[in-house]
Amino acid sequence: MTYYPDLSPYVYEPSDRDMVNVGWLSGQHEYPKGLVADVVVAALKILCAHPENQMRGYHQCEFCQALAPSLLGGEDGTKELFLGSAEVHVEGAEGVVYAAPTLVLHYVLEHGYCPPEEFCGAAVRKAGLGTGDELTVLE
């Protein structure tokens, strides 16, 4: 998959809105690690069930070689999600729009990736699980 540093300008696909990248990881680059609150994981499971910018085919995880890793998600936790072929877009409190590959959920759960806190808050708000002001990233 293409690597973009967190919070760099989004250029993966043409878009009519300005966005910044989150979670475009590569095995050749370091990334922030840490514990992510359960409410953020729940939000990502909801958002990955309603992806944007759906592509053909799947990206393979460069860390464990999983192709289209799957797990249960959605609002009720029963929808099978296949990650790696689409994006999650969320708008932050300051109007910044974050674009993350759906693999961001796999990276958080399996590889300890800790997305920027402002992205986590925006994901929680968009999923309808809170205001985003509550603790989202655990140090």
N, C-alpha and C positions, 0 to 999 in steps of 0.2 A: 504494500500500500504506500501511497505517497506520504512523505513526512512533512509536516508543517509545525513549527513551534507554536505552543499555546499562545493565544492572543495576537498572533500575526494576522495580517489581512487575508481573508478567504479568497482564493483564486482557483479552486479545484474545478468549478463549473461556472459558467456565466450566470450572474444573478442580477435582478433589478434592484437589489438592496445591498448596502454595505454590511458585511459580516466579518467576524473574526473566528479563527480556528480554535478548537479545543479537541484534544484527544486523537490527533492524527499522528500516532506513534510509529516508531521504527525500531527494529532491533539494533540499529547502528547509532542510536542517540539515547542519552539518559533522559529520564522523565521523573516528575515528582511522585513520590510514593508516600502512602499513609493510609490511615483508616478513614473510610467515608461512612457517614451516618446512614442508618437503615432507611430513613425517609428519602434520601437521595437515590439509593438503589431502587426503592419502590417507584419513585418518580421516573427514573430511567426505564424501568420495565413498562410503565404506562406509555411513555413517549416513543419507545422503540416499537410499540404495537401500532403506532400511527406515524410511520416514517415519512420523510420528505426526500425529494431528489432520488427516487428509486432507480437503480441501475440494473443492467443485465449482468448476470454472473455474480460471483462472490470474491471478496478479498480473503486471503488466508492470514491468520494471525502469525506474525513474524517471530513471536516468542515461543509458542507451543505447536505451531504448524496446524492448528485447528482450522478447518475450512467450514465456513458457515456454522460456527458454534450455535447451538440452540438451547433455549431454556423457556420456562413458562413465564408469561408476563401478561400485560394488559391490565385493565381495570379490576378484573376479578381473579387474575392470576392463572387463568386456564388456557390462554392463547399461546400456541407454540410460536416462539420468535426465532427466526433464523437471522443471525447478525452478519453484517459484512457486505451488504449490497445497497445501503441507503444511508440517509443522514437524519439527525435530529436537529431542528432549529428552534432555539428559544431566545426570547427577548428579555434582556436584563432590565433592572430598575432604571438605569440611566439611558435606556433606548438602544444599547448595544445588542446586536443580534449575534448569538453564538451558533456556529455550525460544527457539529461533531458527527463522526461516522457512528453508525449503530454499534460498531465494535467497541465503542467507549464503555458500554455496559460489561462486556467480556473483560476488558482491560481492568476495570475497577474490581470486578469479582475475582478474577483469576491471576492478575499480575500486579495488584496493589497500586494501580494508578490512582492518583489523587488529583482530580480536576481542579481548576481554579474555583475558589469559594463563590465568586459572583456567578459562575455558570451553575454551580450546584443550587444556589438560591433561586435562580431563574427557572431551573428544571422543576424544582419543588412547586413554585408558583404556577407554572404552565400545566403541570399535572393535577393541580387543584388539591395539593396535599398540605398546604400551609402558605404563609406569607413569604417564605424564603428568608425571613429575618431570624428564625430560630437556628440553633446550632446545626450547621450542615456538614462541616468538615471537622473531624476530631484530630487534634494534634497528638 
